[in-house]
């Protein structure tokens, strides 16, 4: 599923909603976040992240750099101890680097002087 992930580029601090492609609105959806080589865990709602529409949507109030990972939505079969992926997303967080901004401003200033 990760090989076919949809790339999502989001600005740091901006809100974002990921929607799980599901055949049925009454399907019980689980969201999983991978953390590099450390593994994966089930995403749970907190003050910044909400799971809405019966699990169909993963809603970020605002994006932070730690969100930059793979998110997979799907259904769990606890009896068979299995997970069927319905969709996967690679979230890339775009942030403005302060050092690059300073370098750019210095370069512009030097250009104006010459």
Number of C-alpha atoms within 10 A of each C-alpha: 13 14 8 10 15 15 12 14 13 19 16 17 15 13 15 17 15 19 18 21 16 17 8 8 12 11 13 13 23 23 23 18 21 19 15 10 6 7 8 14 12 13 18 13 13 9 7 12 18 17 21 13 12 12 20 23 18 23 19 21 15 16 22 18 14 9 19 21 16 21 25 25 29 21 16 16 9 8 6 7 7 10 13 14 20 16 20 25 22 21 20 19 20 16 12 10 9 9 9 10 11 11 12 12 12 12 12 11 11 10 9 8 7 5
